[in-house]
Amino acid sequence: MKKILFIVMLSLISIYSFGQEYTRQDTLRGSITPERVWWDLKFYHLDIKVTPADSSVNGSVTIKYEVLKPYQVMQIDLQKPLVIKKVEDDKGNELEIKHEGNAHFVTLKEKQIKGDINSVKVFYGGQPKVAIRPPWDGGISWDKDEDGNLFIHTNCQGIGASIWWPNKDHMYDEPDSVLMSVNVPKGLMDVSNGRLRKVDKLKDGTKTFHWFVSNPISNYVISLNIANYKNFSEVYKGEKGDLDMDYYVLPYNLKKAKTQFKDAVRMMEAFEYWFGPYPFYEDSYKLIEVPSTGMEHQSAVTYGNGYANGYRGRDGSGTGLGMKFDFIIIHESGHEWFANNITYKDVADMWIHESFTNYSESLFLEYFYGKEAGQSYVRGNRRGIQNDKPIIGDYNVNNSGSGDMYVKGGNMLNTLRTIINDDEKWRSILRGLNKTFYHQTVTTEQIEGYIAKEAGMELKPFFDQYLRDTKVPILEYYQKDGAFFFRWNNGVEGFDMPVRVMLDGKEYWIKPTKKWDQLKMETPFKSLEMDPNIYAAIMKVTEY
């Protein structure tokens, strides 16, 4: 099914796509509005107090920006029940705010001149939404550990960072750096992104932790993690030199963590080989225990996998290979390359994060256990594919596509590797992606274009088939009069993926299209097998 494209004005109440209704709020959240496009994020300073007694967060966020073109109204996003109390510019002027749901339009008093670097300070507070099922239904979690100590953390992928702090809540624009100043109750510490600059001890017994991120960062991976943490660390000798690796866990899990977290160094070794240098040496790497499953918070990956291999003790591939590693450590850390280094501009392209990171699990296995282990794992995961809707979602309305972006996306990439048929070239493509799009937000078209160029192949029909359609291509064949006849069925327009087949054990590469083609044979073949690493079906048919 081809997508129907709607061109909408922001004043429309709602739009429809594939039976999905979208509201003006969806459009305000999901599109680059006129009130967003004119200014470029440079810096955030979150200066907040976290008060568990009433489950509140109060404070301010300073937003520094560059003027790209003259405009006087700025969109700032913050979700209810939190409220913006006031906004001031860098000259101390209090600014007028027009509230429209989760979008707040601030009228600036000073003339905005192209090239100027200005700032506003947003004062806000209240009781943010409590996460119901983190990380899938996000917000703030107010938990307690086994010793009765507070255990607090944030998750906001999908629901948006504006669920707990005011920001430009769209992925296309990242700040160059962030300072987080987080005040927490006595006896607790906050572990956030980047490096700890200092800790202020206040007269009331509370402490303020100041964390600084020196690299571009997406708003949804900025995080709070507040608990009675114990820390241990090591230094990894990586491709760019010494990398500080820090681990923050609950005291009673310290011994288990020192064993289980050895996978973090193994992960770093494998992924630097496949993807290139870890993208955030300046900000270090951290693994932080939380009460939920885990999330790819940049330089502060959160962990809640119960100190067990697999995904909470289970192997989704059914091969047993998933039990050779801690799923959360490997998968969520893989996002440091695909999600945090290379970031989608629109959530409709979320496959860029999840397909590559799903695939990274098999690359980890391959690095340590051999290629067939990685390939078996990918194939085993296919049982989770639904083919329910396209992997790419609807643009400009904060809509992600099918959950198939994980397993089907990983199989798509493994299929692509198979048809490129050059493992060194494939590795160079993966590393090249991370170098070419280093610290950038990107579109699907950029990623497709880069891979096609480096592979030297026309890949638009390939990506259309696996990202924009739900059908599994079927290699149909029969033999007649000393010839092997073949074609692709169930394919999109122009689908002509090459495929490796074994005829009586002898290897052939063929390039089917929608039309019947043939390969002359000296003798009839008795058996035909398609390369199992290609995600497609095969069917013998009656001759045509």
LINKA-V758581 format. One record per residue. N is the residue number from 1. SS is DSSP state (alpha for helix, beta for strand, coil for the rest). PSI is psi in whole degrees, -180 to 180 (NA if undefined). OMEGA is omega in degrees with one decimal (none if undefined). Layout:
BEGIN
n=N ss=SS psi=PSI omega=OMEGA
n=N ss=SS psi=PSI omega=OMEGA
END
This chain:
BEGIN
n=1 ss=coil psi=129 omega=177.8
n=2 ss=coil psi=144 omega=178.9
n=3 ss=coil psi=141 omega=172.7
n=4 ss=coil psi=125 omega=-177.1
n=5 ss=coil psi=131 omega=178.1
n=6 ss=coil psi=131 omega=170.9
n=7 ss=coil psi=117 omega=-173.3
n=8 ss=coil psi=150 omega=170.0
n=9 ss=coil psi=150 omega=-178.0
n=10 ss=coil psi=-20 omega=-178.4
n=11 ss=coil psi=-11 omega=179.3
n=12 ss=coil psi=145 omega=-179.0
n=13 ss=coil psi=-44 omega=-179.3
n=14 ss=beta psi=162 omega=173.9
n=15 ss=beta psi=166 omega=-178.2
n=16 ss=beta psi=143 omega=172.9
n=17 ss=beta psi=126 omega=-177.6
n=18 ss=coil psi=39 omega=178.9
n=19 ss=coil psi=-1 omega=-179.0
n=20 ss=beta psi=128 omega=176.8
n=21 ss=beta psi=134 omega=177.7
n=22 ss=beta psi=142 omega=-179.2
n=23 ss=beta psi=172 omega=174.7
n=24 ss=alpha psi=-35 omega=177.9
n=25 ss=alpha psi=-39 omega=176.7
n=26 ss=alpha psi=-41 omega=-179.5
n=27 ss=alpha psi=-41 omega=177.6
n=28 ss=alpha psi=-37 omega=178.8
n=29 ss=alpha psi=-41 omega=-168.0
n=30 ss=alpha psi=-6 omega=-176.2
n=31 ss=coil psi=162 omega=176.6
n=32 ss=coil psi=89 omega=-173.3
n=33 ss=coil psi=164 omega=175.6
n=34 ss=alpha psi=-29 omega=-179.2
n=35 ss=alpha psi=-4 omega=175.4
n=36 ss=alpha psi=-39 omega=-166.4
n=37 ss=alpha psi=-24 omega=-171.4
n=38 ss=coil psi=-11 omega=-178.1
n=39 ss=beta psi=144 omega=-176.6
n=40 ss=beta psi=125 omega=-179.9
n=41 ss=beta psi=137 omega=175.1
n=42 ss=beta psi=-39 omega=-170.0
n=43 ss=beta psi=141 omega=168.5
n=44 ss=beta psi=143 omega=164.6
n=45 ss=beta psi=107 omega=173.7
n=46 ss=beta psi=119 omega=-180.0
n=47 ss=beta psi=95 omega=-167.4
n=48 ss=beta psi=157 omega=174.9
n=49 ss=beta psi=126 omega=179.2
n=50 ss=beta psi=120 omega=-175.6
n=51 ss=beta psi=98 omega=-178.5
n=52 ss=alpha psi=-27 omega=-176.6
n=53 ss=alpha psi=-36 omega=177.3
n=54 ss=alpha psi=16 omega=177.9
n=55 ss=coil psi=46 omega=-175.8
n=56 ss=beta psi=159 omega=172.2
n=57 ss=beta psi=128 omega=-179.4
n=58 ss=beta psi=147 omega=178.1
n=59 ss=beta psi=-144 omega=-176.6
n=60 ss=beta psi=159 omega=173.0
n=61 ss=beta psi=120 omega=174.4
n=62 ss=beta psi=129 omega=-178.5
n=63 ss=beta psi=114 omega=176.1
n=64 ss=beta psi=137 omega=-174.2
n=65 ss=beta psi=159 omega=173.2
n=66 ss=beta psi=137 omega=178.9
n=67 ss=beta psi=119 omega=178.8
n=68 ss=coil psi=-32 omega=174.4
n=69 ss=coil psi=153 omega=-176.1
n=70 ss=coil psi=132 omega=176.6
n=71 ss=coil psi=156 omega=-172.9
n=72 ss=coil psi=-2 omega=-177.9
n=73 ss=beta psi=130 omega=-177.0
n=74 ss=beta psi=133 omega=175.2
n=75 ss=beta psi=125 omega=173.5
n=76 ss=beta psi=137 omega=-174.6
n=77 ss=beta psi=135 omega=174.1
n=78 ss=coil psi=130 omega=-174.1
n=79 ss=coil psi=145 omega=176.6
n=80 ss=coil psi=151 omega=9.2
n=81 ss=coil psi=5 omega=175.3
n=82 ss=coil psi=150 omega=-177.7
n=83 ss=beta psi=144 omega=170.2
n=84 ss=beta psi=122 omega=-177.7
n=85 ss=beta psi=-42 omega=174.5
n=86 ss=beta psi=163 omega=175.4
n=87 ss=beta psi=133 omega=177.7
n=88 ss=beta psi=148 omega=173.0
n=89 ss=beta psi=-179 omega=-174.2
n=90 ss=coil psi=-1 omega=173.3
n=91 ss=coil psi=6 omega=177.4
n=92 ss=coil psi=5 omega=178.3
n=93 ss=coil psi=130 omega=172.8
n=94 ss=beta psi=135 omega=-169.8
n=95 ss=coil psi=151 omega=178.7
n=96 ss=beta psi=139 omega=-178.9
n=97 ss=beta psi=132 omega=171.1
n=98 ss=beta psi=118 omega=-176.5
n=99 ss=beta psi=131 omega=175.6
n=100 ss=beta psi=89 omega=-176.9
n=101 ss=coil psi=-124 omega=-179.5
n=102 ss=coil psi=-4 omega=178.0
n=103 ss=beta psi=137 omega=-177.2
n=104 ss=beta psi=123 omega=-173.4
n=105 ss=beta psi=114 omega=-174.6
n=106 ss=beta psi=123 omega=178.1
n=107 ss=beta psi=122 omega=-176.7
n=108 ss=coil psi=141 omega=-178.9
n=109 ss=coil psi=-41 omega=-179.1
n=110 ss=coil psi=142 omega=179.7
n=111 ss=coil psi=131 omega=-178.9
n=112 ss=coil psi=115 omega=-174.1
n=113 ss=coil psi=131 omega=-178.7
n=114 ss=coil psi=131 omega=178.6
n=115 ss=coil psi=-16 omega=179.7
n=116 ss=coil psi=147 omega=173.0
n=117 ss=beta psi=114 omega=-178.0
n=118 ss=beta psi=176 omega=176.8
n=119 ss=beta psi=155 omega=170.3
n=120 ss=beta psi=155 omega=178.4
n=121 ss=beta psi=121 omega=-175.8
n=122 ss=beta psi=118 omega=177.4
n=123 ss=beta psi=130 omega=-174.1
n=124 ss=beta psi=173 omega=175.5
n=125 ss=beta psi=179 omega=179.1
n=126 ss=beta psi=-163 omega=-179.5
n=127 ss=coil psi=102 omega=-176.7
n=128 ss=coil psi=161 omega=178.7
n=129 ss=coil psi=135 omega=176.8
n=130 ss=beta psi=131 omega=179.0
n=131 ss=coil psi=128 omega=-178.4
n=132 ss=coil psi=-44 omega=-178.0
n=133 ss=beta psi=69 omega=-177.7
n=134 ss=coil psi=147 omega=5.6
n=135 ss=coil psi=1 omega=-173.7
n=136 ss=coil psi=-33 omega=175.5
n=137 ss=beta psi=97 omega=-163.9
n=138 ss=coil psi=-179 omega=-176.2
n=139 ss=beta psi=-148 omega=175.5
n=140 ss=beta psi=137 omega=176.2
n=141 ss=beta psi=128 omega=178.5
n=142 ss=beta psi=86 omega=-175.2
n=143 ss=beta psi=180 omega=172.6
n=144 ss=beta psi=148 omega=178.2
n=145 ss=coil psi=-176 omega=-176.0
n=146 ss=coil psi=-20 omega=178.3
n=147 ss=coil psi=3 omega=179.3
n=148 ss=coil psi=6 omega=178.3
n=149 ss=coil psi=152 omega=178.6
n=150 ss=beta psi=144 omega=-175.9
n=151 ss=beta psi=96 omega=-168.1
n=152 ss=beta psi=137 omega=174.9
n=153 ss=beta psi=164 omega=-177.7
n=154 ss=beta psi=148 omega=169.4
n=155 ss=beta psi=130 omega=-176.5
n=156 ss=coil psi=18 omega=175.2
n=157 ss=coil psi=135 omega=-179.5
n=158 ss=coil psi=-61 omega=-178.9
n=159 ss=coil psi=-27 omega=174.1
n=160 ss=coil psi=143 omega=179.0
n=161 ss=alpha psi=-24 omega=179.9
n=162 ss=alpha psi=0 omega=173.4
n=163 ss=alpha psi=-21 omega=-179.7
n=164 ss=coil psi=-8 omega=173.9
n=165 ss=coil psi=148 omega=-177.3
n=166 ss=coil psi=135 omega=-176.8
n=167 ss=beta psi=179 omega=171.4
n=168 ss=coil psi=95 omega=-166.9
n=169 ss=coil psi=66 omega=174.1
n=170 ss=coil psi=141 omega=-168.8
n=171 ss=coil psi=-15 omega=-172.1
n=172 ss=coil psi=-24 omega=-172.6
n=173 ss=coil psi=120 omega=179.5
n=174 ss=coil psi=144 omega=173.0
n=175 ss=beta psi=154 omega=177.4
n=176 ss=coil psi=-27 omega=-179.8
n=177 ss=beta psi=163 omega=-177.9
n=178 ss=beta psi=138 omega=169.7
n=179 ss=beta psi=129 omega=177.9
n=180 ss=beta psi=118 omega=175.9
n=181 ss=beta psi=108 omega=-169.5
n=182 ss=beta psi=116 omega=179.0
n=183 ss=beta psi=127 omega=-176.2
n=184 ss=beta psi=161 omega=-178.2
n=185 ss=coil psi=163 omega=178.9
n=186 ss=coil psi=140 omega=176.9
n=187 ss=coil psi=-3 omega=-179.3
n=188 ss=coil psi=162 omega=172.1
n=189 ss=beta psi=152 omega=173.5
n=190 ss=beta psi=133 omega=172.6
n=191 ss=coil psi=115 omega=179.8
n=192 ss=coil psi=-165 omega=-174.2
n=193 ss=coil psi=155 omega=174.9
n=194 ss=coil psi=-148 omega=-177.1
n=195 ss=beta psi=146 omega=178.7
n=196 ss=beta psi=120 omega=-179.9
n=197 ss=beta psi=-45 omega=-179.4
n=198 ss=beta psi=167 omega=175.1
n=199 ss=beta psi=124 omega=176.8
n=200 ss=beta psi=128 omega=174.7
n=201 ss=beta psi=118 omega=-176.0
n=202 ss=coil psi=161 omega=-177.1
n=203 ss=coil psi=-26 omega=-178.7
n=204 ss=coil psi=5 omega=178.6
n=205 ss=coil psi=-10 omega=178.2
n=206 ss=coil psi=168 omega=177.1
n=207 ss=beta psi=147 omega=173.9
n=208 ss=beta psi=122 omega=-179.7
n=209 ss=beta psi=130 omega=-177.6
n=210 ss=beta psi=110 omega=-179.9
n=211 ss=beta psi=136 omega=-177.8
n=212 ss=beta psi=130 omega=176.5
n=213 ss=beta psi=122 omega=-175.0
n=214 ss=coil psi=5 omega=179.7
n=215 ss=coil psi=159 omega=173.5
n=216 ss=coil psi=145 omega=-175.1
n=217 ss=beta psi=140 omega=176.4
n=218 ss=coil psi=148 omega=-177.5
n=219 ss=alpha psi=-34 omega=-174.0
n=220 ss=alpha psi=-15 omega=178.6
n=221 ss=alpha psi=4 omega=169.6
n=222 ss=coil psi=132 omega=-167.2
n=223 ss=coil psi=158 omega=168.0
n=224 ss=coil psi=137 omega=173.4
n=225 ss=beta psi=107 omega=-169.9
n=226 ss=beta psi=122 omega=-178.6
n=227 ss=beta psi=-179 omega=173.8
n=228 ss=coil psi=73 omega=-171.2
n=229 ss=beta psi=150 omega=165.1
n=230 ss=beta psi=145 omega=-173.9
n=231 ss=beta psi=138 omega=164.1
n=232 ss=beta psi=163 omega=-170.7
n=233 ss=beta psi=169 omega=174.9
n=234 ss=beta psi=169 omega=178.2
n=235 ss=beta psi=126 omega=179.4
n=236 ss=beta psi=131 omega=177.9
n=237 ss=beta psi=95 omega=-172.4
n=238 ss=beta psi=-172 omega=-177.1
n=239 ss=coil psi=-27 omega=-179.5
n=240 ss=coil psi=15 omega=178.8
n=241 ss=beta psi=-149 omega=-178.1
n=242 ss=beta psi=129 omega=176.8
n=243 ss=beta psi=121 omega=176.6
n=244 ss=beta psi=126 omega=178.0
n=245 ss=beta psi=115 omega=-176.1
n=246 ss=beta psi=145 omega=-177.5
n=247 ss=beta psi=131 omega=-179.4
n=248 ss=beta psi=118 omega=-174.7
n=249 ss=beta psi=165 omega=175.2
n=250 ss=beta psi=146 omega=-173.2
n=251 ss=alpha psi=-41 omega=-175.6
n=252 ss=alpha psi=-5 omega=176.4
n=253 ss=alpha psi=7 omega=-173.9
n=254 ss=alpha psi=-46 omega=-178.2
n=255 ss=alpha psi=-45 omega=178.6
n=256 ss=alpha psi=-41 omega=-177.3
n=257 ss=alpha psi=-38 omega=-178.3
n=258 ss=alpha psi=-24 omega=174.5
n=259 ss=alpha psi=-52 omega=-174.3
n=260 ss=alpha psi=-35 omega=-174.8
n=261 ss=coil psi=2 omega=171.6
n=262 ss=alpha psi=-23 omega=176.3
n=263 ss=alpha psi=-21 omega=-179.5
n=264 ss=alpha psi=-43 omega=178.2
n=265 ss=alpha psi=-39 omega=176.1
n=266 ss=alpha psi=-42 omega=176.9
n=267 ss=alpha psi=-48 omega=-176.2
n=268 ss=alpha psi=-41 omega=179.5
n=269 ss=alpha psi=-47 omega=-178.2
n=270 ss=alpha psi=-45 omega=-174.3
n=271 ss=alpha psi=-29 omega=172.2
n=272 ss=alpha psi=-33 omega=176.2
n=273 ss=alpha psi=-47 omega=-174.8
n=274 ss=alpha psi=-39 omega=-168.3
n=275 ss=alpha psi=-13 omega=-175.1
n=276 ss=coil psi=-179 omega=-174.5
n=277 ss=coil psi=143 omega=171.4
n=278 ss=coil psi=131 omega=-168.3
n=279 ss=coil psi=-1 omega=-171.7
n=280 ss=coil psi=48 omega=178.5
n=281 ss=alpha psi=-39 omega=-176.6
n=282 ss=alpha psi=-28 omega=-175.7
n=283 ss=alpha psi=-1 omega=179.3
n=284 ss=coil psi=178 omega=172.7
n=285 ss=beta psi=133 omega=178.1
n=286 ss=beta psi=147 omega=173.0
n=287 ss=beta psi=123 omega=-167.7
n=288 ss=beta psi=126 omega=178.7
n=289 ss=beta psi=135 omega=175.9
n=290 ss=coil psi=164 omega=-179.6
n=291 ss=coil psi=-14 omega=176.3
n=292 ss=coil psi=-176 omega=-170.4
n=293 ss=coil psi=-47 omega=-177.9
n=294 ss=beta psi=165 omega=-176.6
n=295 ss=beta psi=156 omega=-174.0
n=296 ss=coil psi=43 omega=-179.9
n=297 ss=coil psi=121 omega=-169.4
n=298 ss=coil psi=126 omega=-178.1
n=299 ss=coil psi=11 omega=-179.1
n=300 ss=coil psi=53 omega=-175.4
n=301 ss=beta psi=130 omega=-178.7
n=302 ss=beta psi=150 omega=-169.7
n=303 ss=beta psi=129 omega=175.6
n=304 ss=coil psi=49 omega=-173.9
n=305 ss=coil psi=14 omega=173.9
n=306 ss=coil psi=19 omega=179.2
n=307 ss=coil psi=46 omega=-179.9
n=308 ss=coil psi=152 omega=176.2
n=309 ss=coil psi=169 omega=-173.2
n=310 ss=beta psi=-168 omega=174.6
n=311 ss=beta psi=102 omega=-175.1
n=312 ss=coil psi=42 omega=175.6
n=313 ss=coil psi=7 omega=-178.5
n=314 ss=beta psi=152 omega=177.8
n=315 ss=coil psi=107 omega=-177.4
n=316 ss=coil psi=-20 omega=-177.9
n=317 ss=coil psi=-17 omega=-178.6
n=318 ss=coil psi=9 omega=-177.4
n=319 ss=coil psi=-14 omega=-172.3
n=320 ss=coil psi=-17 omega=-178.0
n=321 ss=alpha psi=-28 omega=178.0
n=322 ss=alpha psi=-14 omega=178.9
n=323 ss=alpha psi=4 omega=178.7
n=324 ss=alpha psi=-3 omega=-179.8
n=325 ss=coil psi=160 omega=175.9
n=326 ss=beta psi=110 omega=-173.1
n=327 ss=alpha psi=-46 omega=-174.4
n=328 ss=alpha psi=-42 omega=178.5
n=329 ss=alpha psi=-46 omega=-175.8
n=330 ss=alpha psi=-51 omega=-175.5
n=331 ss=alpha psi=-53 omega=-175.4
n=332 ss=alpha psi=-34 omega=177.0
n=333 ss=alpha psi=-31 omega=175.4
n=334 ss=alpha psi=-27 omega=178.6
n=335 ss=coil psi=-15 omega=176.7
n=336 ss=coil psi=-30 omega=176.5
n=337 ss=coil psi=-50 omega=-177.6
n=338 ss=beta psi=91 omega=179.2
n=339 ss=coil psi=-51 omega=-176.5
n=340 ss=coil psi=-39 omega=173.4
n=341 ss=coil psi=-58 omega=174.6
n=342 ss=beta psi=117 omega=-171.5
n=343 ss=beta psi=136 omega=177.2
n=344 ss=beta psi=148 omega=174.8
n=345 ss=coil psi=-35 omega=-178.7
n=346 ss=coil psi=136 omega=-175.9
n=347 ss=alpha psi=-17 omega=173.8
n=348 ss=alpha psi=-26 omega=-179.9
n=349 ss=alpha psi=31 omega=-177.2
n=350 ss=coil psi=-17 omega=177.9
n=351 ss=alpha psi=-30 omega=179.8
n=352 ss=alpha psi=-35 omega=175.6
n=353 ss=alpha psi=-54 omega=-165.4
n=354 ss=alpha psi=-34 omega=179.7
n=355 ss=alpha psi=-48 omega=179.9
n=356 ss=alpha psi=-37 omega=-177.7
n=357 ss=alpha psi=-36 omega=171.6
n=358 ss=alpha psi=-44 omega=179.7
n=359 ss=alpha psi=-31 omega=-178.3
n=360 ss=alpha psi=-28 omega=178.8
n=361 ss=alpha psi=-42 omega=179.7
n=362 ss=alpha psi=-33 omega=177.8
n=363 ss=alpha psi=-36 omega=174.4
n=364 ss=alpha psi=-48 omega=178.7
n=365 ss=alpha psi=-43 omega=-179.3
n=366 ss=alpha psi=-41 omega=-177.8
n=367 ss=alpha psi=-40 omega=-175.2
n=368 ss=alpha psi=-25 omega=-172.1
n=369 ss=alpha psi=1 omega=177.1
n=370 ss=coil psi=158 omega=-172.9
n=371 ss=alpha psi=-41 omega=-176.8
n=372 ss=alpha psi=-32 omega=176.2
n=373 ss=alpha psi=-46 omega=178.5
n=374 ss=alpha psi=-42 omega=-179.0
n=375 ss=alpha psi=-41 omega=179.1
n=376 ss=alpha psi=-39 omega=179.8
n=377 ss=alpha psi=-46 omega=178.8
n=378 ss=alpha psi=-48 omega=-178.4
n=379 ss=alpha psi=-39 omega=-179.9
n=380 ss=alpha psi=-33 omega=-178.9
n=381 ss=alpha psi=-15 omega=-175.9
n=382 ss=alpha psi=-25 omega=-178.1
n=383 ss=alpha psi=-12 omega=177.3
n=384 ss=alpha psi=-1 omega=-178.0
n=385 ss=coil psi=134 omega=-178.3
n=386 ss=coil psi=-32 omega=-174.0
n=387 ss=coil psi=45 omega=-176.3
n=388 ss=coil psi=-36 omega=178.3
n=389 ss=coil psi=166 omega=-177.6
n=390 ss=coil psi=149 omega=178.9
n=391 ss=coil psi=-37 omega=177.5
n=392 ss=coil psi=132 omega=-178.5
n=393 ss=coil psi=-163 omega=178.9
n=394 ss=coil psi=135 omega=-175.4
n=395 ss=coil psi=152 omega=170.6
n=396 ss=coil psi=15 omega=179.1
n=397 ss=coil psi=19 omega=178.9
n=398 ss=coil psi=51 omega=-178.1
n=399 ss=coil psi=122 omega=174.5
n=400 ss=coil psi=159 omega=-176.9
n=401 ss=coil psi=-154 omega=-175.3
n=402 ss=coil psi=150 omega=172.4
n=403 ss=alpha psi=-10 omega=173.8
n=404 ss=alpha psi=-10 omega=177.1
n=405 ss=alpha psi=-22 omega=178.8
n=406 ss=coil psi=-80 omega=-170.6
n=407 ss=alpha psi=-45 omega=177.3
n=408 ss=alpha psi=-40 omega=177.7
n=409 ss=alpha psi=-41 omega=176.8
n=410 ss=alpha psi=-40 omega=177.7
n=411 ss=alpha psi=-34 omega=175.0
n=412 ss=alpha psi=-46 omega=-179.2
n=413 ss=alpha psi=-38 omega=178.0
n=414 ss=alpha psi=-36 omega=174.0
n=415 ss=alpha psi=-43 omega=179.4
n=416 ss=alpha psi=-44 omega=176.8
n=417 ss=alpha psi=-42 omega=-176.8
n=418 ss=alpha psi=-42 omega=-177.5
n=419 ss=alpha psi=-24 omega=172.2
n=420 ss=alpha psi=-37 omega=170.2
n=421 ss=coil psi=36 omega=177.4
n=422 ss=coil psi=98 omega=-172.4
n=423 ss=alpha psi=-34 omega=178.3
n=424 ss=alpha psi=-39 omega=176.0
n=425 ss=alpha psi=-40 omega=179.8
n=426 ss=alpha psi=-45 omega=177.9
n=427 ss=alpha psi=-40 omega=179.2
n=428 ss=alpha psi=-32 omega=176.9
n=429 ss=alpha psi=-45 omega=179.5
n=430 ss=alpha psi=-45 omega=177.6
n=431 ss=alpha psi=-37 omega=179.8
n=432 ss=alpha psi=-37 omega=175.3
n=433 ss=alpha psi=-47 omega=-177.3
n=434 ss=alpha psi=-25 omega=176.0
n=435 ss=alpha psi=-45 omega=-176.9
n=436 ss=alpha psi=-41 omega=-176.7
n=437 ss=coil psi=30 omega=-178.3
n=438 ss=coil psi=120 omega=177.0
n=439 ss=coil psi=38 omega=-179.1
n=440 ss=beta psi=157 omega=166.7
n=441 ss=beta psi=140 omega=-169.1
n=442 ss=beta psi=169 omega=174.1
n=443 ss=coil psi=163 omega=173.8
n=444 ss=alpha psi=-42 omega=-177.4
n=445 ss=alpha psi=-36 omega=177.9
n=446 ss=alpha psi=-43 omega=-179.1
n=447 ss=alpha psi=-46 omega=177.4
n=448 ss=alpha psi=-46 omega=-176.5
n=449 ss=alpha psi=-41 omega=-179.9
n=450 ss=alpha psi=-48 omega=-178.1
n=451 ss=alpha psi=-44 omega=-179.4
n=452 ss=alpha psi=-43 omega=-179.2
n=453 ss=alpha psi=-47 omega=-176.9
n=454 ss=alpha psi=-32 omega=178.4
n=455 ss=alpha psi=-20 omega=-176.6
n=456 ss=coil psi=36 omega=-176.1
n=457 ss=coil psi=151 omega=171.0
n=458 ss=coil psi=113 omega=-171.1
n=459 ss=coil psi=5 omega=-178.9
n=460 ss=alpha psi=-48 omega=178.1
n=461 ss=alpha psi=-35 omega=178.3
n=462 ss=alpha psi=-52 omega=-179.6
n=463 ss=alpha psi=-35 omega=175.7
n=464 ss=alpha psi=-41 omega=-178.1
n=465 ss=alpha psi=-48 omega=-170.8
n=466 ss=alpha psi=-25 omega=-178.3
n=467 ss=alpha psi=-31 omega=-170.3
n=468 ss=coil psi=5 omega=-179.1
n=469 ss=coil psi=166 omega=-178.9
n=470 ss=coil psi=-7 omega=-175.1
n=471 ss=coil psi=142 omega=172.7
n=472 ss=coil psi=123 omega=-179.2
n=473 ss=coil psi=144 omega=-177.7
n=474 ss=beta psi=122 omega=173.2
n=475 ss=beta psi=107 omega=178.0
n=476 ss=beta psi=144 omega=-178.6
n=477 ss=beta psi=160 omega=167.5
n=478 ss=beta psi=169 omega=175.5
n=479 ss=beta psi=146 omega=-176.2
n=480 ss=beta psi=138 omega=173.5
n=481 ss=coil psi=44 omega=176.3
n=482 ss=coil psi=20 omega=179.7
n=483 ss=beta psi=149 omega=175.3
n=484 ss=beta psi=114 omega=-178.6
n=485 ss=beta psi=142 omega=-176.4
n=486 ss=beta psi=156 omega=174.1
n=487 ss=beta psi=164 omega=171.0
n=488 ss=beta psi=132 omega=169.0
n=489 ss=beta psi=161 omega=178.6
n=490 ss=coil psi=22 omega=-178.2
n=491 ss=coil psi=160 omega=175.8
n=492 ss=coil psi=171 omega=179.3
n=493 ss=coil psi=128 omega=176.8
n=494 ss=coil psi=4 omega=-177.0
n=495 ss=coil psi=120 omega=-175.9
n=496 ss=coil psi=41 omega=-177.0
n=497 ss=coil psi=128 omega=174.1
n=498 ss=beta psi=154 omega=-176.6
n=499 ss=beta psi=142 omega=177.1
n=500 ss=beta psi=129 omega=177.7
n=501 ss=beta psi=155 omega=176.4
n=502 ss=beta psi=117 omega=177.6
n=503 ss=beta psi=110 omega=-174.9
n=504 ss=coil psi=39 omega=176.2
n=505 ss=coil psi=-4 omega=179.2
n=506 ss=beta psi=134 omega=-174.1
n=507 ss=beta psi=136 omega=173.7
n=508 ss=beta psi=141 omega=168.7
n=509 ss=beta psi=127 omega=177.7
n=510 ss=beta psi=158 omega=178.2
n=511 ss=beta psi=83 omega=-179.5
n=512 ss=coil psi=157 omega=169.1
n=513 ss=coil psi=-166 omega=176.6
n=514 ss=coil psi=-16 omega=179.4
n=515 ss=coil psi=149 omega=178.9
n=516 ss=coil psi=133 omega=173.4
n=517 ss=beta psi=172 omega=-177.2
n=518 ss=beta psi=156 omega=175.8
n=519 ss=beta psi=121 omega=-178.8
n=520 ss=beta psi=137 omega=-178.4
n=521 ss=coil psi=142 omega=177.4
n=522 ss=coil psi=-40 omega=177.9
n=523 ss=coil psi=153 omega=177.6
n=524 ss=coil psi=144 omega=177.5
n=525 ss=coil psi=151 omega=179.6
n=526 ss=coil psi=-27 omega=-178.3
n=527 ss=coil psi=146 omega=177.1
n=528 ss=beta psi=131 omega=175.2
n=529 ss=beta psi=139 omega=173.5
n=530 ss=beta psi=146 omega=178.1
n=531 ss=coil psi=120 omega=-175.4
n=532 ss=coil psi=-14 omega=-179.6
n=533 ss=coil psi=-1 omega=173.8
n=534 ss=coil psi=124 omega=-178.8
n=535 ss=coil psi=90 omega=178.6
n=536 ss=coil psi=166 omega=177.8
n=537 ss=beta psi=165 omega=178.3
n=538 ss=beta psi=140 omega=-175.0
n=539 ss=beta psi=129 omega=172.9
n=540 ss=beta psi=134 omega=-176.6
n=541 ss=coil psi=165 omega=172.9
n=542 ss=coil psi=142 omega=-176.5
n=543 ss=coil psi=149 omega=179.2
n=544 ss=coil psi=NA omega=none
END
